Each structure stands twice: as structure tokens, then as C-alpha cells.
Amino acid sequence: MSENQTYDFIIVGAGSAGCVLAARLTEDADVRVLLIEAGGSDSSIFIQMPTALSIPMNMTKFNWFFESQPEPGLNNRLMHTPRGKVLGGSSSINGLVYVRGHACDFDEWEEQGAKGWAYRHCLPYFQRAETWSDPDGRPQDAYRGTDGPLSTCNGNNMKNPLYRAWIEAGEQAGYGKTEDYNGYRQEGFGRMHMTVKDGVRWSTANAYLKPAMDRPNLTVVTKALTEKILLEGKKAVGVRYQVNGKVTEARASREVILSAGSVGSPQILQLSGIGPADVLKKAGVDVVHDLPGVGGNLQDHLEVYFQFRSKKPITLNGKLNLFSKFMIGARWFFFKSGLGATNHFESCAFIRSKPGLKSPDLQYHFLPAAMRYDGRASFDGHGFQVHVGPNKPKSRGHIHITSPDPAAKPEILYNYMTEQEDIEAFRACIRLTREIMAQPAMDDFRGPEIQPGEAIADDAEIDAWIRENAESAYHPSCTCKMGAKDDPTAVIDTECRVIGIQSLRVVDSSIFPTIPNGNLNAPTIMVGEKAADLLRGRDPLPASNAPVWIAPDWETTQREGVPVRAPN
């Protein structure tokens, strides 16, 4: 065993939050930072080319390939749980979608005990992180950022007519239109945003880490498996990790920060003896600090792929042959443009599934192709699909270690679809989606429903189909919940400090009290930005007073208008 020099801060995990922290903390030349990452380089063309997103997600080189236990609510299926194992973490292998979440999500955090993390507190950090390229050239407003490291855009600005037809169909179904779901109004149909800059995936590795790599006060160690946090009593003093079988202990004079993600962070805490005493004892780990919430409160988004045949040969299904892929790749390689420069999710929607909901709980990603997430076609011919699912699930799961071996994968159980509200929300998904697709705007394009298929109609049939076909949207979160110190389920306080342990913080998507209504990369980056100020002892950015649109009749209505075509 060797021992490295001492650093001020040690960050475990170079993902969506870890890269932000490394960049922000090392802006102070007097602060020395060690960043430890289990994966390696992100230089692969498959990572950097947006359209190739399905490839790195399915490579063991870049993905931890975690898997759930048999899920009782999904016919005991084992659910794939990809997590990034590469510089940039999951921001290097995800679908590149940029969704902050609804303002109500963050107000909910504060209601759950995360004081100082309401929307008015978080919005300035979303802005600080971002440079937004508005496709319509609108001027700066009170919601978007103009000079942050993270570049966001609309990809190819919806050149395929299917994107606009989907938005028009939503309006015809009685839903409003949103000009910017990351701005004043989330609810409605509109353009989708992505983390792309000049045609390249703009991961946190590209946005934050690489500009900081030449700083002499930043040390980055890759292919390093973290074994445990080094503790003296109940104070974190360093980290033990191994590279190519060589074990090293690095010391932190100020703090250790876990940014290993919603699976990795609770796993490392438990390996270090911090977590539910019964779980630790069962796994053969000595209990240092009994903290019941570690690994609990697991939440994820579950979704289905709604697929239709297309009457017109304008979908991406016509671009899946080898010659087309070569031409797309060549154009991207030389010019960073064309179909290679987008994730193809260029329009979307956020709606409420029933009256009485103050903010949306269903999210749509529209794709002008019918394919699986591994990039393969679902059937011969042309088609299109929407990914849809309830974004505010009530079901809760856990992540528990089963061994003191840091290389052993933890036990993951989501408990999907074990709450009646989640079942009813999926029923609404199916029926509301069919109604939207039936609107006149889709008439020129909509062929037969392929999946679920028109035969799936009543509650029992829908429930059975969901249990057999629903897939994770790959948004595990909330496993190191932020909350008040007297909350028995909380793991960290409102300054991201592990409750009961000195000099140890968690900063990543595991600290969310509840899962936001949207994809998780954007709020995780925001958490990194806000936590960086906490770690640097800076005053928080001034709270925003920007207004937020809430449907005026949300208590009694599910949507704003009456559909042109009512359901059968």
C-alpha cells in the first residue's frame, strides 16, 4: 500500500456533479483537489457523437451495467440500470436531454426539509451553469443562462415535419404550447433541449473538467476503484482506492466529497460502515455510524415506448442501413453537423394526468423513428414513437451492499408499480397518448398502432402490458436524501454534509429528496454548482423572483381546452 500526498478536497466520481465541483473548487489556486474516477477516457467517437448515444450505453467499458433484483411489480423482471463509468460519468453516456424539472419539484424539496433548495434558490444555479442557444434567437430572459460552461440547444431545430406535427397534435388535444419548458412554463408541448455544442456531446467532462485539467492544483486519477472512506472516529480524513491492483490511501485536510452517483455514493458509504446497521452487519461490514436512510428512498422513472407505423417514408428508420450510417458519420466527423449532431429527441411534452395536480406528472420524448434504446429497429418499414411515463412515482426502493468487496455489485430493488397511484398514472399515459395521436395533425403520418396495439384497452390489459413492457428511463436517484437533521430518513443536511460524520459530503443525484419531473442531468449539474459555493464558503447566489406558470384551473381541470377529437 502506498500513501499519496494530502489534498484539501478529495472528490470521488467524475460525473455530472463531480466534474462541476472539480472545476469550481480549483478556480481557487490555493486549493488542491484530487478527483478519483473508476472509468477512463471519454475520447471515443461514440461518446462524442450525439446520435451514437446507444453505443456507449451498451459498452462495459463505459457502463457499470448494474441490474436490479427481480421486480415484483414487473413480473419479476431484472431491470437494466446503466451508470456511467468514464470521465463525465452518466453525462457521457446518457440521452443528452436537458430538462431542469418543474419549479414545484424544488419547492417540494424544501417542503421535505431541504431548506434553501426551493426553486427560487436553484434557478440562479441553473443559469450559472448554462449557455443556451435559443433556436428563435430570443433575447436573454430571467430563466436561461448565457455564459455558463454547459451548452444547450435544440439540435437540428426540428427539421423533420413529425416534430411539429406532434406539437400541433398536442394543441389540438387541448393542451397548451410551451415556448421553453425550462423557462416560465414547463407544461405543454414544445421543442426539446439537449446538451450539445457545435454538434458535439457537451458532457460535464467537456464543459467543466477539460478546461480545468491543466491547472496544477487539480489531480485526476482514472480507472480507480474506491474501496472506502478513511475515518478517524466519526471524521472523514481520506479515501482508499485501487488502480490495477495497487492500493493507495489519499488524505483530505478539509473534506471528502462523494459524487459517485445514486448507486455509487450509498454503496461507498455502506462499505465505509455508514448506513443501516442491519444491512451493514448482514454484509459483513463493521458499523461505524448507523444511518438508516443510506441507500433507501430509491426512485426512478419508468416509461413505455408508444409506437406507430408511418404513412410517409420520412423517419429515421430509413437511415439505419450501413451506407446511411456511414454518410451520417462522415458528415459528423468532418463538419459536426447533420443527423449525427442530435439525439433526435427534438420535441416533447409535459402534461398532467388528472385534475388536482398543480404541475405535470407525465413526460413525453418524441422520436421520428420506431426503435429500441440499443439503436435497433423495432420492425421493418417506417415508424415513429413517443417515450412516456409518470414522472412523480410513489413507489420506493433501496440499494444495499451484500459484501465488503468494493467490486461486488450492490443489491438494487426499485419496487416499481407497487403503489396504486403509479398503476393509475400509467393507465392515464396509455389513454391520453392515444387521444393525442388521434388528432388531425397526425393524420398524414399516423399508421396503425404497433405498440401497445389497439387490442390493449381495458385496465387489466393495460396493467399486464405495462408490467411486461415498461422500461427504466435510467434515472435512479434519491438514495442519500437531503433533509432536516431530525428526519430519520435523511442522510445529508441542507449543506450536503453527511449527518453525524464530520468533513464528509455527498453531492450528486442521490441527494434529491424526491425525483424531479424530468431528466436528471440538468438538476444534478445544478446541485454541483450550488454545492461548490457551499464548499467554498461563499454566500449563495441571490434568490430569483422569476414567476412560474401554473394552470389557473389546475384543481378542477386536466388540460386547458377541449380536444378536437374526443376519445372513443
C-alpha positions in Angstrom: 0.0 0.0 0.0 1.2 3.5 -0.8 0.1 6.8 0.5 -0.3 9.9 -1.6 0.2 13.5 -0.5 -2.5 15.3 1.2 -5.1 17.3 -0.7 -7.6 19.9 0.5 -10.5 18.1 -1.1 -11.0 14.6 -2.4 -13.9 14.1 -4.9 -15.0 10.5 -5.7 -16.6 10.3 -9.1 -16.0 12.5 -12.2 -19.7 12.5 -13.3 -22.3 15.2 -13.7 -21.7 16.7 -10.3 -18.0 15.7 -9.7 -16.7 17.4 -12.8 -18.6 20.6 -11.8 -17.0 20.5 -8.3 -13.5 19.8 -9.5 -13.7 22.8 -11.9 -15.2 25.2 -9.5 -13.1 24.3 -6.4 -9.8 24.6 -8.4 -10.7 28.1 -9.5 -9.0 28.9 -6.2 -5.3 28.4 -7.0 -4.6 27.7 -3.3 -6.9 24.7 -3.1 -5.6 21.3 -4.1 -8.1 18.8 -5.3 -7.9 15.1 -6.1 -10.6 13.7 -8.4 -11.0 9.9 -8.5 -12.9 8.2 -11.3 -13.5 4.5 -11.8 -13.6 4.8 -15.6 -11.2 6.0 -18.1 -11.1 8.5 -21.1 -14.2 9.8 -22.8 -12.3 10.3 -26.1 -14.4 7.7 -28.0 -16.2 9.0 -31.1 -19.2 7.0 -29.9 -19.4 9.2 -26.8 -18.7 12.5 -28.6 -21.2 11.9 -31.5 -24.7 12.7 -30.2 -26.5 10.3 -32.5 -24.4 7.3 -31.3 -25.8 7.6 -27.7 -27.0 3.9 -27.7 -23.5 2.6 -28.3 -21.5 3.7 -25.2 -24.6 3.0 -23.1 -24.2 -0.7 -24.1 -20.5 -1.0 -23.6 -19.0 -2.4 -20.5 -16.0 -0.1 -21.0 -18.2 2.9 -20.2 -21.1 1.5 -18.2 -21.2 -0.2 -14.8 -24.0 -2.4 -16.0 -25.9 -2.7 -12.8 -29.0 -4.7 -12.7 -32.0 -4.8 -10.3 -33.3 -7.7 -8.3 -36.4 -9.4 -9.7 -39.0 -6.6 -9.6 -42.3 -7.9 -8.0 -44.4 -5.2 -9.8 -43.0 -6.0 -13.2 -43.4 -9.8 -13.4 -40.1 -10.3 -11.6 -38.1 -8.9 -14.5 -34.5 -7.8 -13.9 -34.2 -4.1 -14.8 -31.1 -2.8 -16.5 -29.5 0.1 -14.6 -26.8 1.8 -16.7 -24.5 4.2 -14.9 -21.5 6.0 -16.5 -18.0 4.6 -15.8 -16.0 7.2 -17.7 -14.9 10.8 -17.4 -18.2 12.7 -17.4 -20.0 9.8 -15.7 -23.5 9.3 -16.9 -23.4 12.7 -18.8 -21.1 10.9 -21.2 -23.4 8.0 -22.0 -26.9 9.4 -21.4 -29.5 10.6 -24.0 -28.2 14.2 -23.8 -31.7 15.5 -22.8 -31.7 18.8 -20.9 -34.7 19.1 -18.5 -34.4 21.1 -15.3 -37.7 19.9 -13.8 -40.7 21.9 -12.7 -40.5 24.7 -10.2 -42.8 22.7 -7.9 -40.3 19.9 -7.8 -37.8 22.0 -6.0 -40.4 23.7 -3.8 -41.3 20.1 -2.8 -37.6 19.6 -1.8 -37.9 22.5 0.6 -41.2 21.2 1.9 -39.5 17.9 2.6 -36.8 19.6 4.8 -34.3 20.8 2.2 -34.3 24.4 3.3 -32.6 26.7 0.8 -33.2 24.4 -2.1 -36.6 25.8 -3.4 -36.9 26.8 -7.0 -36.1 30.4 -6.2 -32.8 29.2 -4.8 -32.0 26.7 -7.5 -32.8 28.8 -10.6 -29.8 31.1 -10.3 -27.5 28.0 -10.4 -29.2 26.5 -13.4 -28.5 29.9 -15.1 -24.9 30.0 -13.9 -24.2 26.6 -15.4 -25.7 27.2 -18.8 -25.2 28.8 -22.2 -28.5 28.5 -24.1 -28.7 28.8 -27.8 -32.3 29.8 -28.5 -33.4 28.5 -31.9 -35.6 31.5 -32.4 -32.9 34.0 -31.3 -34.9 35.3 -28.4 -33.1 37.7 -26.1 -31.9 36.7 -22.6 -34.7 36.3 -20.1 -35.0 35.6 -16.3 -34.6 31.8 -16.7 -31.9 30.8 -19.1 -28.1 31.2 -18.9 -25.9 32.9 -21.4 -22.3 32.4 -20.4 -22.0 29.1 -18.4 -19.9 26.1 -19.3 -22.8 23.9 -20.3 -24.0 24.5 -23.8 -27.6 23.6 -24.5 -29.6 23.8 -27.8 -32.5 22.2 -29.8 -30.2 20.0 -32.0 -31.3 20.4 -35.6 -34.3 22.6 -34.8 -37.0 20.1 -35.7 -36.3 19.9 -39.5 -38.4 16.7 -39.7 -42.1 17.6 -40.0 -43.1 14.9 -37.5 -41.7 17.0 -34.6 -44.0 19.9 -35.4 -47.0 17.6 -36.1 -46.6 16.2 -32.6 -46.7 19.7 -31.1 -49.7 20.7 -33.1 -51.5 17.4 -32.1 -50.9 18.3 -28.5 -52.5 21.7 -29.0 -55.5 20.1 -30.8 -55.9 17.7 -27.9 -56.5 20.7 -25.6 -53.0 21.2 -24.2 -51.1 24.4 -24.4 -47.8 25.1 -26.1 -44.7 26.0 -24.2 -42.1 28.2 -25.8 -39.5 27.0 -23.3 -40.2 24.2 -20.8 -37.0 25.2 -18.9 -38.3 28.7 -18.5 -41.5 30.3 -17.4 -43.8 27.4 -18.4 -43.0 23.7 -18.3 -46.5 22.4 -19.0 -47.4 21.9 -22.6 -45.9 20.8 -26.0 -42.7 22.2 -27.5 -39.1 21.9 -28.5 -36.8 19.6 -26.5 -33.4 20.7 -25.5 -30.1 18.8 -25.4 -26.5 19.2 -24.1 -24.8 19.7 -27.4 -22.2 22.3 -28.5 -21.2 22.7 -32.1 -22.5 19.2 -32.9 -20.6 17.5 -30.0 -22.0 15.9 -26.8 -21.4 18.5 -24.1 -20.9 16.3 -21.1 -19.6 17.7 -17.9 -16.2 16.3 -18.8 -16.2 18.6 -21.9 -17.9 21.5 -20.3 -16.2 21.6 -16.9 -13.4 19.2 -16.4 -11.3 19.5 -19.6 -10.9 23.3 -19.3 -9.6 22.7 -15.7 -7.3 19.8 -16.4 -4.2 21.9 -16.9 -4.5 23.5 -13.5 -1.6 22.5 -11.3 -3.9 22.2 -8.3 -6.1 19.5 -9.9 -5.1 15.8 -9.9 -7.3 13.4 -11.8 -6.8 9.6 -11.2 -8.8 7.4 -13.6 -9.5 3.6 -13.5 -9.5 3.9 -9.7 -11.9 1.7 -7.7 -12.8 3.4 -4.4 -12.7 0.9 -1.6 -13.9 3.0 1.3 -13.7 6.4 3.1 -11.0 6.6 5.7 -12.4 7.6 9.0 -10.9 8.6 12.3 -13.8 8.2 14.7 -16.6 10.0 13.0 -14.5 12.2 10.9 -13.6 11.6 7.2 -9.9 12.0 6.6 -9.3 10.4 3.2 -10.1 7.7 0.7 -8.7 4.3 0.0 -8.7 3.3 -3.7 -7.0 0.8 -6.0 -5.6 1.2 -9.5 -4.5 -2.0 -11.3 -4.5 -3.8 -8.0 -2.3 -1.2 -6.3 -4.0 0.2 -3.2 -3.4 3.9 -2.3 -4.6 6.0 0.6 -5.1 9.7 -0.1 -5.7 12.2 2.7 -8.0 15.2 2.7 -7.2 18.1 5.0 -10.6 19.7 4.6 -13.3 17.4 3.2 -14.1 14.2 1.2 -17.0 14.6 -1.3 -18.9 11.6 -2.7 -20.1 12.3 -6.2 -20.3 8.7 -7.3 -24.0 8.8 -8.2 -27.2 7.4 -6.9 -25.8 3.8 -6.9 -22.1 4.5 -6.1 -22.5 7.0 -3.3 -24.7 4.9 -1.0 -22.6 1.9 -1.9 -19.3 3.6 -0.8 -21.0 5.0 2.4 -22.1 1.5 3.3 -18.7 0.0 2.5 -17.2 2.5 4.9 -19.6 1.5 7.8 -22.1 4.3 7.3 -25.6 3.2 6.7 -28.4 1.0 8.1 -26.9 -1.2 10.9 -28.8 -4.3 9.9 -27.7 -4.0 6.2 -24.0 -3.5 7.2 -24.0 -6.4 9.6 -25.6 -8.7 7.1 -22.9 -7.7 4.5 -20.1 -8.3 7.0 -19.1 -4.6 7.4 -18.4 -3.1 10.8 -20.9 -0.4 11.8 -19.2 2.9 12.3 -22.3 5.1 12.1 -25.9 3.8 12.0 -27.6 6.0 9.4 -30.8 4.2 8.3 -31.5 6.4 5.3 -28.4 5.4 3.3 -29.5 3.5 0.2 -33.2 4.0 0.9 -35.8 6.2 -0.8 -34.7 4.9 -4.3 -36.8 6.5 -7.0 -36.7 6.1 -10.8 -38.7 7.0 -13.9 -40.4 4.1 -15.6 -41.6 4.5 -19.2 -43.0 2.8 -22.2 -42.4 3.2 -25.9 -45.6 4.0 -27.8 -45.0 3.1 -31.5 -46.9 3.7 -34.7 -46.2 2.9 -38.3 -45.6 6.0 -40.5 -47.5 6.6 -43.7 -44.6 8.6 -45.1 -41.0 7.4 -45.6 -39.6 10.3 -43.7 -38.5 8.6 -40.5 -35.0 7.6 -39.2 -35.9 4.0 -39.9 -34.8 4.8 -43.5 -31.3 5.8 -42.2 -30.4 2.6 -40.4 -28.7 0.8 -43.3 -24.9 0.7 -43.3 -24.5 3.2 -46.2 -26.7 5.8 -44.5 -24.9 5.4 -41.2 -21.6 5.8 -42.9 -22.7 9.1 -44.6 -24.2 10.4 -41.3 -20.9 9.5 -39.5 -18.8 11.1 -42.2 -20.7 14.3 -42.2 -20.5 14.5 -38.5 -16.7 13.6 -38.5 -15.8 16.4 -40.9 -18.5 19.0 -40.2 -20.1 18.2 -36.9 -23.5 18.6 -38.4 -26.5 16.8 -39.8 -28.2 13.8 -38.2 -25.1 12.9 -36.3 -25.3 16.1 -34.3 -28.5 15.5 -32.5 -30.1 12.9 -30.1 -33.2 13.1 -32.3 -35.5 13.9 -29.3 -36.3 17.4 -30.6 -39.9 17.8 -29.5 -41.6 16.8 -26.2 -44.4 17.4 -23.8 -45.2 17.7 -20.1 -48.9 17.2 -19.1 -51.0 16.5 -16.1 -52.6 13.1 -15.9 -55.7 14.3 -13.9 -57.3 17.3 -12.3 -55.9 18.3 -8.9 -52.3 18.2 -9.9 -50.5 21.6 -9.7 -47.7 20.6 -12.1 -47.2 18.0 -14.8 -46.6 14.4 -13.9 -46.3 12.8 -17.4 -43.4 13.4 -19.8 -43.1 12.7 -23.5 -40.0 12.3 -25.6 -40.9 12.3 -29.3 -38.7 10.3 -31.7 -39.2 10.2 -35.5 -38.3 6.6 -35.6 -39.5 3.3 -34.2 -36.6 1.6 -32.5 -35.2 0.2 -29.3 -32.8 2.1 -27.0 -29.9 0.0 -28.3 -30.4 1.6 -31.7 -32.0 -1.3 -33.5 -35.2 -1.0 -35.5 -38.4 -2.3 -33.9 -39.9 -3.5 -37.2 -39.4 -3.3 -40.9 -40.5 -0.1 -42.6 -41.1 3.4 -41.2 -42.4 4.4 -37.9 -42.3 6.8 -35.0 -42.6 6.7 -31.3 -43.0 8.6 -28.0 -41.4 7.6 -24.8 -43.9 8.3 -22.0 -44.2 7.6 -18.3 -45.3 9.1 -14.9 -42.5 11.3 -13.5 -43.7 11.5 -9.9 -43.8 7.9 -8.8 -44.9 6.9 -5.3 -43.0 3.6 -5.3 -39.8 3.4 -3.3 -36.9 1.0 -3.4 -33.3 0.6 -2.0 -29.7 0.0 -2.7 -27.8 -2.3 -0.3 -24.4 -3.8 -0.3 -24.2 -7.5 0.2 -20.5 -7.9 0.7 -17.5 -5.8 1.9 -15.9 -6.3 -1.6 -16.0 -2.9 -3.4 -16.1 -4.7 -6.7 -19.3 -6.6 -5.8 -22.4 -5.0 -7.3 -24.9 -3.9 -4.8 -28.5 -5.2 -4.4 -30.8 -2.8 -6.3 -34.6 -3.1 -5.9 -36.8 -0.3 -7.3 -40.2 -1.8 -6.3 -41.7 -0.3 -9.4 -45.5 -0.3 -9.7 -46.1 -1.4 -6.2 -48.3 1.7 -5.4 -51.8 2.0 -6.8 -51.2 5.7 -7.8 -48.4 4.6 -10.2 -50.6 2.0 -11.8 -53.4 4.5 -12.4 -50.9 7.0 -13.8 -49.7 4.5 -16.4 -53.3 3.8 -17.4 -53.7 7.5 -18.0 -50.5 7.5 -20.0 -51.9 5.0 -22.5 -55.3 6.6 -22.9 -54.1 10.2 -23.1 -51.4 9.3 -25.6 -53.9 7.6 -27.9 -56.0 10.6 -27.8 -53.1 12.9 -28.7 -52.1 10.7 -31.6 -55.7 10.6 -32.9 -55.7 14.4 -33.5 -55.9 15.8 -37.1 -52.3 17.0 -37.1 -51.1 13.3 -37.2 -53.5 12.1 -39.9 -51.0 12.5 -42.7 -48.4 10.5 -40.8 -50.1 8.1 -38.4 -50.4 4.5 -39.5 -51.5 1.5 -37.3 -50.6 1.4 -33.6 -47.8 -1.1 -33.3 -47.2 -0.9 -29.6 -49.1 -1.4 -27.3 -51.6 -2.3 -30.0 -55.3 -1.4 -30.1 -56.2 -4.7 -28.5 -54.7 -3.5 -25.2 -57.7 -1.4 -24.0 -59.2 -2.1 -20.6 -57.4 -1.6 -17.2 -56.4 -5.2 -16.8 -54.9 -5.4 -20.3 -53.1 -2.1 -19.8 -51.7 -3.2 -16.4 -50.5 -6.5 -17.8 -48.8 -4.9 -20.8 -47.1 -2.3 -18.6 -45.7 -4.9 -16.3 -44.3 -6.8 -19.2 -43.0 -4.0 -21.3 -42.2 -0.9 -19.2 -38.5 0.0 -19.1 -36.4 2.2 -16.9 -35.7 5.7 -18.1 -32.4 5.4 -16.3 -33.0 8.0 -13.7 -32.2 6.3 -10.3 -32.0 8.9 -7.6 -32.7 10.0 -4.0 -30.7 7.3 -2.2 -28.9 9.8 0.1 -31.8 12.0 0.8 -31.3 15.6 1.8 -33.4 16.7 4.7 -33.6 18.1 8.2 -31.3 16.6 10.8 -34.3 15.2 12.8 -35.6 13.4 9.7 -34.8 9.7 10.3 -34.7 9.1 6.6 -32.3 11.9 5.8 -28.7 11.2 5.0 -27.3 14.7 4.4 -28.2 18.1 5.8 -29.0 21.1 3.7 -25.3 21.8 3.1 -24.8 18.3 1.7 -22.9 17.2 4.9 -23.4 13.6 6.0 -25.4 13.7 9.2 -23.3 12.5 12.1 -20.0 12.5 10.2 -17.5 15.4 10.0 -15.8 16.5 6.8 -17.9 14.3 4.5 -20.4 15.4 1.9 -22.5 13.9 -0.8 -23.1 15.9 -4.0 -24.9 14.1 -6.8 -28.5 13.0 -7.8 -28.6 10.7 -4.7 -29.3 13.7 -2.5 -32.6 14.6 -4.2 -35.4 14.3 -1.6 -37.8 13.4 -4.4 -37.3 12.8 -8.1 -37.9 15.8 -10.4 -40.4 15.9 -13.3 -37.8 15.5 -16.0 -34.4 14.0 -16.9 -31.7 14.2 -14.2 -28.5 15.5 -15.7 -29.6 19.2 -15.5 -30.6 19.2 -11.8 -27.5 17.2 -10.9 -25.3 19.8 -12.5 -27.2 22.5 -10.7 -26.6 20.6 -7.4 -22.9 20.6 -8.2 -22.9 24.4 -8.8 -24.7 25.2 -5.6 -22.7 22.8 -3.5 -19.5 24.3 -4.9 -20.5 27.6 -3.3 -21.2 25.8 0.0 -17.8 24.2 -0.1 -16.0 27.4 -0.9 -17.8 29.2 2.0 -19.4 31.7 -0.5 -22.8 33.3 0.0 -25.4 31.7 -2.2 -26.4 33.5 -5.3 -29.4 35.8 -4.7 -32.7 34.1 -4.9 -34.8 34.6 -8.1 -38.2 36.2 -8.1 -39.0 35.0 -11.6 -42.6 33.9 -11.9 -43.7 30.4 -12.9 -46.8 29.4 -14.9 -49.3 27.3 -13.1 -52.6 26.2 -14.9 -55.2 28.6 -13.4 -57.8 25.8 -13.1 -55.5 23.0 -12.1 -57.6 21.9 -9.2 -60.6 21.1 -11.4 -59.3 20.6 -14.9 -56.7 18.2 -16.5 -55.9 20.4 -19.5 -56.7 23.9 -20.9 -59.0 23.1 -23.7 -61.3 20.6 -25.4 -59.8 18.1 -27.8 -60.7 18.4 -31.5 -61.3 14.7 -31.5 -62.6 13.3 -28.3 -61.7 9.7 -27.2 -63.9 7.0 -28.5 
